[in-house]
Amino acid sequence: MAKEGLDKSQGRNLKGLIIVLTIILLLTIGIIGWEVIEGTGAIKENTVFEPNENSATISLSVLPPERPPSEGLT
Amino acid sequence: MKASTDHVIIALLVIGIVIAVTAAIFIGNRFAQLGIPITGFATAPNATVTLSVQTTASLKFVDDSVAWGNVAVNTSLGATHCLLATQPSYTSDTCTNGAGASVAYEESGLAIENDGNTNLTIELHANDTATTLFGGTTPAIEWNVTHQEAGSCQNSTDSVAMSINTSAPYETISTTIKTVCQKLLFADATDTLNISINVSIPYDATTGDKALTIVATGTTVT
């Protein structure tokens, strides 16, 4: 009878341990996921690379001539 | 029942070890980022440090924009084309800003720098041509690559040279890849090229906002 009570107690302790460890596991997975998404820390160092291609832009807005070409061109 | 409990405990132990190691890595990394490296007591006063320097090909436009704003052909003076150039104090009577004033200066052109630690072969190409960008009668867009920092570019025999810098330096932009420098050096004092731009907009060009993209690619070269 006393042994049965001890087994029940151990079972409860085991369940509690499983719950705690499960929470820790989920938190750790969350941290790793966050690191991957944010690209910070150790993971960033392994995934960032510097591109060797770059671009520049030339821009302007073309307006109509100040007066029609038929009147102004020579 | 006892064997089953043992298996659960073993599994939990393994999971716990994995969690502990992973957490230790992240904690150590975070402390290092905060400038608080985790260290231990050194029992040996001398140590040997070894490292390997990574070769990095990196190219960037340190001046990545030429923006002239509003531009109109000055037909009042009989001009048929508006001529723009990225030169210091450049003025042209052939253009106005559409409000009777001169077009804004663009004195420096584009500038591209090798900010890696290896020499690079530089290639350029544009995403469009003057004909498709402006339309009209004989539009033109030209580029000219020169040293912004003297001695930045060498040819294959290590002489200072440019692929585009001949007696007629300006040439029509290319939508296919064009090699403009065989070897752009990476030393800070000699690692930058200038790309000057000339534009000719005809009076019968299509109106509206225009944007041309120039892409530079750097490939490691010894």
Interface residues (C-beta under 8 A of the other chain):
Chain A: Q10 L14 L17 I18 L21 I24 L25 T28 I31 I32 E35 G41 A42 E50 P51 N52 E53 N54 S55 A56 T57 I58 S59 L60 S61 V62 L63 P64 P65 E66 R67 P68 P69 E71 G72 L73 T74
Chain B: T5 V8 I9 L12 I15 G16 I19 T22 A23 I25 F26 N29 R30 Q33 T56 A57 S58 L59 K60 F61 D63 D64 S65 V66 A67 W68 G69 N70 V71 A72 V73 N74 T75 S76 G78 T80 L84 T96 G98 L110 I112 G116 L120 F134 I141 I195 I197 V199 I201 Y203 D204 A205 T206 T207 G208 D209 K210 A211 L212 T213 I214 V215 A216 T217 G218 T219 T220
